[in-house]
Structures are given as C-alpha cells and as structure tokens.
Amino acid sequence: MDIISLSQSIKESLDNTLETSNKVSQWYKEELNKLPFSIDVLSASLCSQRLKEIAHSRILYNLLQNSTLRIHFLNHFLLGVSFSPTSITIPYPDKHRIDLTIKGNTFFLIIENKVNGAVEQRKQIDNYVKIAQKTYPNEQIYVLYLGGEKSIEPSEFSLPHDTKALLGSRIICKNYKDDITPWVASVYEQIDFEKEPFLKSSLLSYRTYLENRYNLNPLHREMNNRLDKELISSLGIEAASLDEKISAIKDQIDNIDKIKERLTSLLEDYKGRQIRKWYEECVTITNGKLILTMQDSAEFGFNFRYRNTDFRCCVSFDDEPYWGIMGVVENANSKPKVFQELQNLILNSNRGFHNYEYNSEEWVISDYERNEMIVNRFITLIDIICNSESCSIL
C-alpha cells in the first residue's frame, strides 16, 4: 500500500470512529430522555461540565464538618490509625495547592484529587510531603490519592522514588467510582432526615451526581446495556467471531486515542496562544516601562531584584491561569526574612492580593485568577513592584 492510500485509509477509519461517536452520543441523549424524571442539581448547575477537582475537595470539606461523617471517613480510609476525635482540624481547600488536608494528633492526611485526570505537577506530592514534615514525623504522614473511574498512583514526576519509599503503604490509592461514591451512599443511609435534613439533602445531591457521573445508577446500567447493543450494531460486528469483535473494538479505541492525542495537542496550543495574547496585552499596557519575556509557551513575566535577591514575577497556565512571584535561585527556606518582607509588600498594598498557606517554598506569593482578570492582576503587581524603592527591575 502506498503512502497516499495509507493516509486515505487512516482518514476513513478516523472518520468512521467520529461518525460512530456522534451516533452513540445521540443515542445516549435519546435514552436519557426516556428515563423517569429525576433532578441532578449539581449536573444541571454545571451545564454538562464536570465538577473540578477543587469543587470535589470543597464538597468533602463541607461534609466533613459533621463530626459523625468526619470520624466515619477517617476510619474508612485510614484503617488502623488511632486518633483523638477532638484533635481533628481541616483547613479550607483553596486553588489547586493541597486539595484537602486533614490533621489529627497522630496523622497528617494529604488528599489529592485527580478525579478528572488533572495533570500532575513536578514534585507535587513530594512538596506536599515536605510541608507535612515541618510539623509531623514521617510515620504520621499519609497520602490519599483519588482517581476518577479507577485508582491510579502518582508518577515519579510528582512523587520521586525516595519519598515514595519513605511513605510506603501510607500512600493510599483509591477512586471516586469504587470508593468515594459507595462511602457517600453508605453515610447517606445512616443520616436521619428528621435530625439532619440539610446534611441528608446534601449527601443525596452529591450521591446522585456521582452515581450519574460513573453510571452507577441502576437505571443507567440498563440504558448502557441498550447502548452497547446499538454500538455493536453500528460497528457491524453482531455476527463476528470473538477475535474479530476484539480486533474491531481495539481499532476503535486506537482511533479514539489518536483523536484524544490531537485534541490534547490542540488544547495545549490554544493555552499557549492565550498566554501569548495576555503577554501582548501586557506589553501594550506597560508601553516600554519594563521588558517582559516569555520563558516558554506557557509563561511570561520579568525579573527583578529585592534586598539583593533575584525574583521573577510571572503569569502562567495549568488548569487555570495564575500569577505569582517566585525566587530565581533562593526560596523561603534559604531566605525566609526576605521572602516574608516581599510577601508583606504585596499583601499590605491593599490591592486585593492574598496568598495560600500551602504555597511551596519557591513562591513568595501566588494565586489562581479568572481569565478575564489575570491581565489586570499582573499589571497591578507590576505597579507595586515598580513603585517600590526596594525593588529594581533587571
């Protein structure tokens, strides 16, 4: 087969997969309309989008304010760990740092949500463990790593081998489909509506969302069985042998993986274009006041010196855009006084800045911001730095 024929064959195969996907999507909508009336408040409010990781963390945070649920959760996921119920504290989760932290007199539990397959950050879990080590011995540090439909482990990119070996069995890998959803369903059954009507209603809303999200609703299972039959018919493999059916389905999965790969590439490209757009807006606004540089397609900013220490003020993008000031070489451990003074300079400017308590040590201050506000936030940072006698632009 020549290259042109092969290319055409690949195109036709991908086109067929897209056509089948569109058919299945349409069938799915039609089947949903046949189901008995029900209300999934969370899904309806999201307009078909998924709850973000931080939203799941905040829901868990609020549910765990109830002492009964809090103890039940810890006994369920921290098997064999004894603790004083009155010692438990749960800081409010915020903006993609440690998703959720639960502290007790005998443990520091780091909960990391990867429910939607969120991208790992370099040494993410490693940095969280270092935060815990400031106040807890190694043997009392635990990580609950939550996948979506299946349990996954943090990679060495996020959790280096030495730290993983240090934690050992205290890395607990669970998932929302098989672990969190059944836990929510279990505690829902134990709550008396007459005594706790709002808690019971909240659990029902979250349970409904999770069961629909992971097709655990019995009515949805029946619907999926019908969809499977339609899918088999669409692929034309009803009368095929098992080997042929397996081969045909694997081909479709390969095609979907190729499409996902290209969509992921497009997403990164568009993020890069967004960063470039913000960069150009900031260059126009600053009008030569300072030189902004792009270190890569996902970051731009400028370097400056404060108290004989070099810093970089920047804007970047992962799941959401964020602004921040970070040490170029030094960090909060090597120069704590300088970092604290610079942080105070920003926080005390009365310009609406705040910093999250679990920032990793390279950051003086940083936070996520809405797309429509990120340029304004960055320009305000520039103004503060440029008008400080203690700062000099490099």
ZATORSE-966456 format. One record per residue (C-alpha): residue number from 1; residue in one letter; x, y, z. Coordinates in steps of 0.5 Angstrom, whole numbers, plus 500, padded with zeros to 3 digits. Layout:
BEGIN
<NUM; "a"; <X; Y; Z>>,
...
//
This chain:
BEGIN
<1; "m"; <500; 500; 500>>,
<2; "d"; <503; 507; 498>>,
<3; "i"; <503; 513; 503>>,
<4; "i"; <497; 516; 500>>,
<5; "s"; <493; 510; 500>>,
<6; "l"; <495; 509; 507>>,
<7; "s"; <494; 516; 509>>,
<8; "q"; <487; 516; 506>>,
<9; "s"; <485; 509; 510>>,
<10; "i"; <487; 512; 516>>,
<11; "k"; <483; 518; 515>>,
<12; "e"; <477; 514; 513>>,
<13; "s"; <478; 510; 520>>,
<14; "l"; <478; 516; 524>>,
<15; "d"; <472; 519; 520>>,
<16; "n"; <468; 512; 522>>,
<17; "t"; <470; 513; 529>>,
<18; "l"; <468; 520; 529>>,
<19; "e"; <461; 518; 526>>,
<20; "t"; <460; 512; 531>>,
<21; "s"; <462; 517; 537>>,
<22; "n"; <457; 522; 534>>,
<23; "k"; <451; 517; 534>>,
<24; "v"; <453; 514; 541>>,
<25; "s"; <452; 521; 543>>,
<26; "q"; <446; 522; 540>>,
<27; "w"; <443; 515; 542>>,
<28; "y"; <445; 517; 549>>,
<29; "k"; <441; 523; 549>>,
<30; "e"; <435; 520; 547>>,
<31; "e"; <436; 514; 552>>,
<32; "l"; <437; 519; 558>>,
<33; "n"; <430; 523; 556>>,
<34; "k"; <427; 516; 557>>,
<35; "l"; <429; 515; 564>>,
<36; "p"; <424; 517; 569>>,
<37; "f"; <424; 524; 572>>,
<38; "s"; <430; 526; 577>>,
<39; "i"; <434; 532; 579>>,
<40; "d"; <441; 532; 579>>,
<41; "v"; <442; 539; 582>>,
<42; "l"; <450; 539; 581>>,
<43; "s"; <450; 537; 574>>,
<44; "a"; <444; 542; 572>>,
<45; "s"; <448; 548; 575>>,
<46; "l"; <455; 546; 571>>,
<47; "c"; <451; 546; 565>>,
<48; "s"; <454; 539; 563>>,
<49; "q"; <461; 541; 565>>,
<50; "r"; <465; 537; 571>>,
<51; "l"; <466; 539; 578>>,
<52; "k"; <473; 541; 578>>,
<53; "e"; <478; 538; 583>>,
<54; "i"; <478; 544; 588>>,
<55; "a"; <470; 543; 588>>,
<56; "h"; <470; 536; 590>>,
<57; "s"; <475; 538; 595>>,
<58; "r"; <471; 543; 598>>,
<59; "i"; <465; 539; 598>>,
<60; "l"; <468; 534; 602>>,
<61; "y"; <471; 539; 607>>,
<62; "n"; <464; 542; 608>>,
<63; "l"; <461; 534; 609>>,
<64; "l"; <467; 533; 614>>,
<65; "q"; <465; 539; 618>>,
<66; "n"; <460; 534; 621>>,
<67; "s"; <463; 530; 627>>,
<68; "t"; <460; 523; 625>>,
<69; "l"; <462; 524; 618>>,
<70; "r"; <469; 526; 619>>,
<71; "i"; <470; 520; 624>>,
<72; "h"; <467; 515; 619>>,
<73; "f"; <471; 518; 613>>,
<74; "l"; <478; 517; 617>>,
<75; "n"; <476; 510; 620>>,
<76; "h"; <474; 508; 613>>,
<77; "f"; <480; 511; 609>>,
<78; "l"; <486; 511; 615>>,
<79; "l"; <485; 504; 617>>,
<80; "g"; <488; 502; 624>>,
<81; "v"; <490; 509; 625>>,
<82; "s"; <488; 511; 632>>,
<83; "f"; <487; 519; 634>>,
<84; "s"; <483; 523; 638>>,
<85; "p"; <477; 526; 635>>,
<86; "t"; <477; 532; 638>>,
<87; "s"; <484; 534; 635>>,
<88; "i"; <482; 534; 628>>,
<89; "t"; <483; 540; 624>>,
<90; "i"; <481; 541; 617>>,
<91; "p"; <484; 547; 613>>,
<92; "y"; <479; 550; 608>>,
<93; "p"; <482; 548; 601>>,
<94; "d"; <484; 553; 596>>,
<95; "k"; <486; 554; 589>>,
<96; "h"; <490; 548; 587>>,
<97; "r"; <495; 547; 592>>,
<98; "i"; <494; 541; 597>>,
<99; "d"; <487; 539; 595>>,
<100; "l"; <485; 538; 602>>,
<101; "t"; <488; 537; 609>>,
<102; "i"; <486; 533; 615>>,
<103; "k"; <490; 534; 621>>,
<104; "g"; <490; 530; 628>>,
<105; "n"; <494; 529; 634>>,
<106; "t"; <497; 522; 630>>,
<107; "f"; <497; 524; 623>>,
<108; "f"; <497; 529; 617>>,
<109; "l"; <493; 527; 611>>,
<110; "i"; <494; 530; 605>>,
<111; "i"; <488; 528; 600>>,
<112; "e"; <490; 530; 592>>,
<113; "n"; <484; 529; 587>>,
<114; "k"; <486; 527; 580>>,
<115; "v"; <478; 526; 579>>,
<116; "n"; <478; 529; 572>>,
<117; "g"; <485; 526; 571>>,
<118; "a"; <488; 533; 573>>,
<119; "v"; <496; 534; 570>>,
<120; "e"; <501; 532; 575>>,
<121; "q"; <506; 538; 577>>,
<122; "r"; <513; 537; 578>>,
<123; "k"; <515; 534; 585>>,
<124; "q"; <507; 536; 587>>,
<125; "i"; <506; 531; 592>>,
<126; "d"; <514; 531; 594>>,
<127; "n"; <513; 538; 596>>,
<128; "y"; <506; 537; 600>>,
<129; "v"; <510; 532; 604>>,
<130; "k"; <515; 537; 606>>,
<131; "i"; <510; 541; 608>>,
<132; "a"; <507; 536; 613>>,
<133; "q"; <515; 534; 615>>,
<134; "k"; <515; 541; 618>>,
<135; "t"; <510; 539; 624>>,
<136; "y"; <509; 532; 623>>,
<137; "p"; <514; 526; 624>>,
<138; "n"; <515; 522; 617>>,
<139; "e"; <511; 516; 620>>,
<140; "q"; <505; 520; 621>>,
<141; "i"; <504; 523; 614>>,
<142; "y"; <499; 520; 609>>,
<143; "v"; <497; 521; 602>>,
<144; "l"; <490; 519; 600>>,
<145; "y"; <491; 520; 592>>,
<146; "l"; <484; 520; 589>>,
<147; "g"; <483; 518; 582>>,
<148; "g"; <476; 518; 578>>,
<149; "e"; <474; 512; 575>>,
<150; "k"; <480; 508; 577>>,
<151; "s"; <485; 508; 582>>,
<152; "i"; <492; 511; 580>>,
<153; "e"; <499; 512; 583>>,
<154; "p"; <503; 519; 583>>,
<155; "s"; <508; 518; 578>>,
<156; "e"; <516; 519; 580>>,
<157; "f"; <515; 526; 576>>,
<158; "s"; <510; 528; 582>>,
<159; "l"; <513; 523; 588>>,
<160; "p"; <520; 522; 587>>,
<161; "h"; <522; 515; 589>>,
<162; "d"; <526; 516; 595>>,
<163; "t"; <520; 520; 598>>,
<164; "k"; <515; 514; 596>>,
<165; "a"; <519; 509; 599>>,
<166; "l"; <519; 514; 605>>,
<167; "l"; <512; 513; 605>>,
<168; "g"; <511; 506; 603>>,
<169; "s"; <504; 503; 605>>,
<170; "r"; <502; 510; 607>>,
<171; "i"; <500; 512; 600>>,
<172; "i"; <493; 510; 599>>,
<173; "c"; <491; 510; 592>>,
<174; "k"; <483; 510; 592>>,
<175; "n"; <478; 513; 587>>,
<176; "y"; <471; 516; 586>>,
<177; "k"; <468; 511; 583>>,
<178; "d"; <469; 505; 587>>,
<179; "d"; <471; 508; 594>>,
<180; "i"; <468; 515; 595>>,
<181; "t"; <461; 514; 592>>,
<182; "p"; <460; 508; 596>>,
<183; "w"; <462; 512; 602>>,
<184; "v"; <458; 518; 601>>,
<185; "a"; <452; 513; 599>>,
<186; "s"; <454; 509; 606>>,
<187; "v"; <454; 515; 610>>,
<188; "y"; <447; 518; 607>>,
<189; "e"; <443; 512; 609>>,
<190; "q"; <446; 513; 616>>,
<191; "i"; <444; 520; 617>>,
<192; "d"; <437; 521; 620>>,
<193; "f"; <433; 527; 616>>,
<194; "e"; <429; 529; 622>>,
<195; "k"; <435; 531; 625>>,
<196; "e"; <440; 533; 620>>,
<197; "p"; <435; 535; 614>>,
<198; "f"; <441; 539; 610>>,
<199; "l"; <446; 534; 611>>,
<200; "k"; <442; 529; 609>>,
<201; "s"; <440; 533; 603>>,
<202; "s"; <447; 535; 601>>,
<203; "l"; <449; 528; 601>>,
<204; "l"; <443; 526; 597>>,
<205; "s"; <445; 531; 592>>,
<206; "y"; <453; 529; 592>>,
<207; "r"; <451; 522; 591>>,
<208; "t"; <446; 523; 585>>,
<209; "y"; <452; 527; 582>>,
<210; "l"; <457; 521; 583>>,
<211; "e"; <452; 516; 581>>,
<212; "n"; <450; 519; 575>>,
<213; "r"; <458; 521; 573>>,
<214; "y"; <460; 514; 574>>,
<215; "n"; <454; 510; 571>>,
<216; "l"; <453; 507; 578>>,
<217; "n"; <445; 509; 578>>,
<218; "p"; <441; 502; 576>>,
<219; "l"; <437; 506; 571>>,
<220; "h"; <443; 508; 568>>,
<221; "r"; <446; 501; 568>>,
<222; "e"; <440; 498; 564>>,
<223; "m"; <441; 504; 559>>,
<224; "n"; <448; 503; 558>>,
<225; "n"; <446; 495; 556>>,
<226; "r"; <442; 498; 551>>,
<227; "l"; <447; 503; 548>>,
<228; "d"; <452; 497; 548>>,
<229; "k"; <447; 493; 543>>,
<230; "e"; <447; 500; 539>>,
<231; "l"; <454; 500; 539>>,
<232; "i"; <455; 493; 537>>,
<233; "s"; <450; 494; 531>>,
<234; "s"; <454; 501; 529>>,
<235; "l"; <460; 497; 528>>,
<236; "g"; <457; 491; 525>>,
<237; "i"; <460; 486; 529>>,
<238; "e"; <454; 482; 531>>,
<239; "a"; <456; 476; 527>>,
<240; "a"; <463; 477; 528>>,
<241; "s"; <468; 472; 532>>,
<242; "l"; <470; 474; 539>>,
<243; "d"; <477; 475; 536>>,
<244; "e"; <474; 480; 530>>,
<245; "k"; <470; 483; 535>>,
<246; "i"; <476; 484; 540>>,
<247; "s"; <480; 487; 534>>,
<248; "a"; <475; 492; 532>>,
<249; "i"; <474; 495; 538>>,
<250; "k"; <481; 495; 539>>,
<251; "d"; <482; 499; 533>>,
<252; "q"; <476; 504; 535>>,
<253; "i"; <480; 505; 542>>,
<254; "d"; <486; 506; 538>>,
<255; "n"; <483; 511; 534>>,
<256; "i"; <480; 515; 540>>,
<257; "d"; <487; 515; 543>>,
<258; "k"; <489; 519; 537>>,
<259; "i"; <484; 524; 537>>,
<260; "k"; <485; 525; 544>>,
<261; "e"; <492; 526; 543>>,
<262; "r"; <491; 531; 537>>,
<263; "l"; <485; 535; 542>>,
<264; "t"; <490; 535; 548>>,
<265; "s"; <496; 538; 543>>,
<266; "l"; <490; 543; 541>>,
<267; "l"; <489; 545; 548>>,
<268; "e"; <496; 546; 550>>,
<269; "d"; <497; 550; 543>>,
<270; "y"; <491; 554; 545>>,
<271; "k"; <493; 555; 552>>,
<272; "g"; <500; 558; 549>>,
<273; "r"; <496; 562; 545>>,
<274; "q"; <492; 565; 551>>,
<275; "i"; <499; 566; 554>>,
<276; "r"; <501; 570; 548>>,
<277; "k"; <495; 574; 548>>,
<278; "w"; <496; 576; 555>>,
<279; "y"; <503; 577; 554>>,
<280; "e"; <502; 582; 548>>,
<281; "e"; <496; 586; 552>>,
<282; "c"; <501; 587; 558>>,
<283; "v"; <507; 589; 553>>,
<284; "t"; <502; 594; 550>>,
<285; "i"; <500; 597; 557>>,
<286; "t"; <507; 597; 560>>,
<287; "n"; <509; 601; 554>>,
<288; "g"; <516; 600; 555>>,
<289; "k"; <516; 601; 562>>,
<290; "l"; <520; 595; 563>>,
<291; "i"; <522; 589; 559>>,
<292; "l"; <517; 583; 559>>,
<293; "t"; <520; 576; 557>>,
<294; "m"; <517; 569; 555>>,
<295; "q"; <521; 563; 558>>,
<296; "d"; <517; 558; 555>>,
<297; "s"; <510; 558; 551>>,
<298; "a"; <506; 557; 558>>,
<299; "e"; <510; 563; 562>>,
<300; "f"; <511; 570; 561>>,
<301; "g"; <514; 576; 566>>,
<302; "f"; <520; 580; 568>>,
<303; "n"; <526; 579; 573>>,
<304; "f"; <527; 584; 579>>,
<305; "r"; <532; 585; 585>>,
<306; "y"; <529; 586; 592>>,
<307; "r"; <534; 586; 598>>,
<308; "n"; <540; 583; 594>>,
<309; "t"; <536; 577; 592>>,
<310; "d"; <533; 576; 585>>,
<311; "f"; <526; 574; 584>>,
<312; "r"; <521; 573; 578>>,
<313; "c"; <514; 576; 577>>,
<314; "c"; <510; 572; 572>>,
<315; "v"; <504; 569; 569>>,
<316; "s"; <503; 562; 567>>,
<317; "f"; <497; 557; 566>>,
<318; "d"; <496; 550; 568>>,
<319; "d"; <488; 548; 569>>,
<320; "e"; <487; 556; 570>>,
<321; "p"; <492; 562; 570>>,
<322; "y"; <496; 564; 576>>,
<323; "w"; <500; 570; 578>>,
<324; "g"; <506; 570; 582>>,
<325; "i"; <513; 572; 585>>,
<326; "m"; <518; 566; 586>>,
<327; "g"; <525; 566; 588>>,
<328; "v"; <530; 565; 582>>,
<329; "v"; <535; 562; 586>>,
<330; "e"; <533; 563; 593>>,
<331; "n"; <527; 560; 597>>,
<332; "a"; <523; 561; 603>>,
<333; "n"; <528; 557; 607>>,
<334; "s"; <534; 560; 605>>,
<335; "k"; <532; 567; 606>>,
<336; "p"; <526; 567; 610>>,
<337; "k"; <526; 574; 612>>,
<338; "v"; <527; 577; 605>>,
<339; "f"; <521; 573; 602>>,
<340; "q"; <517; 575; 608>>,
<341; "e"; <518; 582; 607>>,
<342; "l"; <517; 582; 600>>,
<343; "q"; <510; 578; 601>>,
<344; "n"; <508; 583; 606>>,
<345; "l"; <510; 589; 601>>,
<346; "i"; <505; 586; 596>>,
<347; "l"; <499; 584; 602>>,
<348; "n"; <500; 590; 605>>,
<349; "s"; <499; 594; 599>>,
<350; "n"; <491; 594; 600>>,
<351; "r"; <490; 592; 592>>,
<352; "g"; <487; 586; 594>>,
<353; "f"; <492; 580; 594>>,
<354; "h"; <492; 574; 598>>,
<355; "n"; <497; 568; 599>>,
<356; "y"; <495; 561; 600>>,
<357; "e"; <498; 558; 607>>,
<358; "y"; <501; 552; 603>>,
<359; "n"; <505; 555; 598>>,
<360; "s"; <511; 551; 596>>,
<361; "e"; <518; 555; 598>>,
<362; "e"; <520; 558; 592>>,
<363; "w"; <514; 562; 592>>,
<364; "v"; <514; 569; 595>>,
<365; "i"; <506; 569; 593>>,
<366; "s"; <502; 567; 588>>,
<367; "d"; <495; 565; 587>>,
<368; "y"; <490; 563; 581>>,
<369; "e"; <486; 568; 578>>,
<370; "r"; <480; 568; 573>>,
<371; "n"; <482; 569; 565>>,
<372; "e"; <478; 576; 565>>,
<373; "m"; <482; 579; 571>>,
<374; "i"; <489; 576; 570>>,
<375; "v"; <492; 582; 566>>,
<376; "n"; <489; 587; 571>>,
<377; "r"; <492; 583; 577>>,
<378; "f"; <499; 582; 573>>,
<379; "i"; <499; 590; 572>>,
<380; "t"; <498; 591; 579>>,
<381; "l"; <503; 587; 581>>,
<382; "i"; <508; 591; 576>>,
<383; "d"; <506; 598; 579>>,
<384; "i"; <507; 595; 586>>,
<385; "i"; <514; 593; 584>>,
<386; "c"; <516; 599; 580>>,
<387; "n"; <514; 604; 585>>,
<388; "s"; <518; 601; 591>>,
<389; "e"; <524; 604; 593>>,
<390; "s"; <527; 597; 595>>,
<391; "c"; <526; 594; 588>>,
<392; "s"; <530; 594; 582>>,
<393; "i"; <528; 592; 575>>,
<394; "l"; <533; 587; 572>>,
//
